[in-house]
């Protein structure tokens, strides 16, 4: 049903239609055709150019290393894409962070985390309680805010886009 391109780590995503259930099942093989992730998952997506594989069935997701060994158990209701070196994980309705090695660096305890850009993230801790997190995973200045607005714009002189804080990337 699906064959992806070869990742930097020599892996290929594949998928078949399971005739018994009528559902698509995904897996990952190496370039020799050896199963790394068997064709038994609803989701088997390579992340970080195949260094990490996101697997999932139903509403449970986990991570595997490129050799197929478990990195994170399938106990998360969501695992996001990597932005600025970190991906969000969701468990019990709360968000946390993992690093590029798949290690949990912030336990799921926040309502929202807007990805790391230039070493900082916007975090919603509770209703009307927001702060700016740095890469030490702490409140950057000890301040809390009632709201944040993500701003993106095109500079009319350069046509370059600013980041979430409206600051040009080269500033």
C-alpha positions, 0 to 999 in steps of 0.5 A: 500500500505504501513504501517511503523513501530510504531514511538516513538510517537506511529504513523504509516505511511500509504499509499494507491493507489488512484484508481481514480487518480492512484497515491499513497496517504500517511497519518499518523495514531496513534496506535488506527487507528485514522487519524493524517494526512489524506490519501490525501498527496503525502508525509507524512513522520515522522521525528525525530522519529515521533515528526514531520511529513513532508507533501507535495503535488506536490512541496509544503511541510510543517510540522505538530506536532505529534498531526496533528496541523500545525507547518510550512505551506505548502509553502516550495519547499523542507524540508531536513532531520535533521543533527546535530539538524537542517534541511534545508528548501527551498523557492524561490530557497534559503535555510534556517534552522529549528530546531527540534521544527520546528521553522525557525532559519535561513530564506531562503537566502543562495544558499547552506547549508551543514548540521551541524556537530560538531556544524558548517555548510558550507554555500554558500552565493553567487558565490565564497562566502562561510563561516563557520556558527556556532550554533549562525547562524553567520559567525564563524570567519568573513572570506569568502572563494572562495570555500570549498571541502568536504573531507571524508577519512578512517583512515588506522590505525583505519578504522574510517571515518573523517568528512567533514573537514577531521578531525577524529571524536574523535579529 
